[in-house]
Amino acid sequence: MNQKVAEPKVAVNINDDQCSRCSICGSLCPYDAITTDHENKKIILDIEKCQVCGICYSACPAKAIDTIYYSCSSVLKYLEKVRPQYKSDTLVIMCKGSAPDFSEVGRLFGVKDFIPLSVPCVGRISEEVLLGVLVAGVKKINILACDEDYCRFHRGSPLTGRRTIALNRMLEQLGYGEEAITLKRNSLKVTVDKDLCIACGNCVYYCPYDAPTLTSAGGISFDLDACRGCGLCVALCPAFALDLENWERARISDLIPHLLAEMKPPKILVFRCQWAVYPPLNGDMSPNIGTIDLPCAGRVEALHVLEALQNGADGVMVVACSEDDCKQEKVSARAEHVVTRIKEKLDQIGLGERINFSAVSPRYQGQVEEAVRQFRQSLEGAGAEKGAAK
């Protein structure tokens, strides 16, 4: 008897019974994933075009759009759970693409203690969430957004700016002070050590944004306004002359042994593009899995894969967006090429099966978990075969 395969859970849904057909969602969607069927008087969501930014969810006046990621109820539950841990009445909501480490976030806002909330785009945080947070007892909300022309979802950062202005005006009238909500912008960029640079031109050739150029003096010059922080040039620099703010090479190297020491075998270290995977707010994770979020799968470099294997990882997995979904000008395809080259070299010493590349999307819940499960099975199968051969 054939078993019926369950349909994957879609990340975004429109409730026809609640929808007023105002078309605000369609006008704000950066990817033309939402259209109006005027003949049948329906709003149509093309889930294959959807990038799960959450802007439509946050902007729907009828609350007719549901999302499985960072909904109002889940954010408030998270706040209730972690507030005693952080012992603060200040909340900092930060876009993953704009946030440096937490200590630097605190410096930007001039606060030492705060409750962190990291989301794929601050544009998905609705007025309902912000007001609910204040009602729950938070006295100050700080929002760290990307620069407007740097936003991976194009409209999320500008929308948040307008939303903040409107809410502050309303809250001031209600006695919350002039700026109950503070918005700042930040973008993370490449740094260059000119003393290490050998002017090989790798970064110039591979950068999808034409940020680096070779100079007449025989060095490299970076247009940081053009840089979008994907990290591909850093991963491909043979001289280790480039680094990326918040994803510095040494920071990642230091994190690897700490993660692996806390894991149980079989240990799988996952380098994941932060736009491909939306982790749960509760942070629940298998004891066999350790994760390192990256600005793009293009930031993965051979050094860190080798360090993971050297420190006891049974497998290393790179999770990326598909080429069509990539928020970094199809850098994920180049990342796959890099991982393939690493695998080919590891094949020469019999370790090729211990690295895996998977393209997933947050539009369907559970894709990354299934990819990890299959990789784990392949590792266990390879281990069993080697044991039988001895």
PEMOTA-V560029 format. One record per backbone hydrogen bond with DSSP energy under -1.0 kcal/mol. NH is the residue of the N-H (numbers start at 1). CO is the residue of the C=O. E is the energy in kcal/mol with one decimal. If there is no record, write none. Layout:
NH,CO,E
NH,CO,E
//
This chain:
11,363,-2.6
13,66,-2.1
15,64,-3.5
19,15,-1.8
27,23,-1.9
28,24,-1.5
29,25,-1.6
35,44,-2.4
37,42,-3.4
38,36,-1.1
41,37,-1.0
42,37,-1.8
44,35,-3.2
46,33,-3.3
47,45,-1.0
49,46,-1.5
50,46,-1.4
58,54,-2.1
59,55,-1.5
60,56,-1.2
66,13,-2.7
68,11,-1.5
75,71,-2.3
76,72,-2.2
77,73,-2.1
78,74,-2.2
79,75,-2.4
80,76,-2.2
81,77,-1.9
82,78,-2.5
83,79,-1.9
86,82,-2.0
87,83,-1.7
91,140,-2.7
92,115,-2.9
93,142,-2.9
94,117,-2.7
95,144,-2.5
96,119,-2.2
98,95,-1.5
99,95,-1.4
105,101,-2.1
106,102,-2.4
107,103,-1.7
108,104,-2.3
109,105,-1.6
110,106,-1.1
111,106,-2.4
115,90,-3.1
117,92,-2.2
119,94,-2.4
124,121,-1.8
125,122,-1.6
130,126,-2.0
131,127,-2.9
132,128,-2.2
133,129,-2.4
134,130,-1.7
135,131,-2.4
136,132,-1.7
137,134,-1.4
138,133,-1.8
139,89,-2.2
140,89,-1.6
141,180,-2.4
142,91,-3.2
143,182,-3.5
144,93,-3.0
145,184,-2.9
150,147,-2.2
154,151,-1.5
155,153,-3.7
159,155,-2.1
160,156,-1.9
161,157,-1.8
162,158,-1.9
163,159,-2.5
164,160,-2.4
165,161,-1.7
166,162,-2.1
167,163,-2.5
168,164,-2.4
169,165,-1.7
170,166,-1.8
171,167,-3.1
172,168,-2.2
173,169,-1.3
175,172,-1.3
176,171,-2.7
182,141,-2.6
184,143,-2.7
186,145,-2.2
191,243,-2.9
193,241,-3.0
196,193,-1.3
197,193,-1.4
205,201,-2.4
206,202,-2.5
207,203,-2.1
213,221,-2.4
215,219,-2.7
218,215,-1.7
221,213,-2.8
223,211,-2.8
224,222,-1.1
226,223,-1.2
227,223,-1.3
235,231,-2.1
236,232,-1.6
243,191,-2.0
245,189,-2.2
247,244,-1.9
252,248,-2.1
253,249,-2.4
254,250,-2.4
255,251,-1.5
256,252,-1.7
259,255,-2.4
260,256,-2.3
261,257,-2.0
264,287,-2.5
268,288,-2.7
269,315,-2.3
270,290,-3.4
271,317,-3.1
272,292,-2.2
273,319,-2.8
274,294,-2.4
276,273,-1.2
277,273,-1.1
283,280,-1.3
289,286,-1.6
290,268,-2.2
292,270,-2.6
294,272,-2.5
299,296,-2.2
300,297,-1.8
305,301,-1.5
306,302,-2.6
307,303,-2.3
308,304,-2.0
309,305,-2.0
310,306,-2.6
311,307,-1.8
312,309,-1.3
313,308,-2.4
314,267,-2.0
315,267,-1.7
316,354,-3.0
317,269,-2.7
318,356,-3.0
319,271,-2.9
320,358,-2.7
326,322,-1.2
335,331,-2.3
336,332,-2.2
337,333,-1.5
338,334,-2.1
339,335,-2.5
340,336,-2.4
341,337,-2.1
342,338,-2.1
343,339,-2.7
344,340,-2.3
345,341,-1.8
346,342,-2.3
347,343,-2.2
349,346,-1.3
350,347,-1.3
351,346,-2.9
354,351,-1.8
355,352,-1.3
356,316,-2.1
358,318,-2.7
360,320,-2.7
364,361,-1.1
365,9,-2.9
367,364,-1.3
370,366,-2.1
371,367,-2.2
372,368,-2.5
373,369,-2.3
374,370,-2.4
375,371,-2.0
376,372,-2.7
377,373,-2.2
378,374,-2.1
379,375,-2.2
380,376,-2.6
381,377,-2.5
382,378,-2.3
383,379,-2.3
384,380,-2.2
385,381,-2.1
386,382,-2.0
387,383,-2.2
388,384,-2.2
389,385,-1.5
//
